[in-house]
Amino acid sequence: MISLLKKMLLAMLPLTIILLIWQAAALTVLLVRGVAFPTPWETLVRLVNLAGGDRLSNHSLWVHIVSSLQRWLIGFGIAAILGIAYGLMAGRVSWFEKATAKIP
């Protein structure tokens, strides 16, 4: 039982350290520059509110997530098409493969 508890605490240690650094950075920015930098707690509260229906730039969080996923999928699709086209071209045309083989 103690071994399991110890493993759980060790697993949570990196996240705890990151959150403490974040909290310290937020307080330092506020004290040094006078600019509000969100703490981990404020960020969590805002995320919960956004997930619950609050608006961000006149749209829900879900609209922003879908837009981001669309952009990501379009970029991935373009990269896949170009990569497959390059691979087919390099596999079929020897001079093309030789000409582009030295690209680092």
Secondary structure, 3 states (H helix, E strand, C coil): CHHHHHHHHHHHHHHHHHHHHHHHHHHHHHHHHCCCCCCHHHHHHHHHHHHCCCEECCEEHHHHHHHHHHHHHHHHHHHHHHHHHHHHHHHHCHHHHHHHCCCC
